[in-house]
Amino acid sequence: MKKLLFFGSILLLFNACGAKKVTATKAIMSTKEKLTLVFNKYENTPYRYGGTDSNGFDCSGFVQKAYLDAFNINIPRTTKELITTGEKVRKNQYKIGDLLFFKPSKKYHHVGIYFGNGTFIHSGSSTGVTKTNLNNSYWKKHYLSARRILNSKK
């Protein structure tokens, strides 16, 4: 709750300073800080298949919205398109903001964003937007690959 109040106060301060200063301030924020603002904004938003907004997100809808809100980068909408975007990242060589892909079933893929300290943020079908530990046995078992879009050479 204290984090939410802190970030809410910062956002109010930014809004009071005018749009130009918000943009300048956001430009010097770290990747982690930008993703934290987005995560705090959408945390606990319910899962909704095909969802792309605060009424509900599916996994790729959340990732697309997070990249747009945090980095002003428009990335592909579907997991199928995202899995070929950017450059491949070796397991455990992740940087904050990298996309992590999972294959929980033969039919479906799942995507989230690496958040640091062994965690990722995503919209899970049973949790909505949440932060999850990569050592969670379910996600560990279904890990597929990772891609880097931020600071990618491609």
Sequence and secondary structure as in RCSB ss.txt:
>XXXX:A:sequence
MKKLLFFGSILLLFNACGAKKVTATKAIMSTKEKLTLVFNKYENTPYRYGGTDSNGFDCSGFVQKAYLDAFNINI
PRTTKELITTGEKVRKNQYKIGDLLFFKPSKKYHHVGIYFGNGTFIHSGSSTGVTKTNLNNSYWKKHYLSARRIL
NSKK
>XXXX:A:secstr
 HHHHHHHHHHHHHHHH HHHHHHHHHHS HHHHHHHHHHHHTT  B TT EETTEE HHHHHHHHHHHHH    
 SSHHHHTTSSEEE TT   TT EEEE SSSS  EEEEEEETTEEEEEETTTEEEEEETTSHHHHHHEEEEEE T
T   
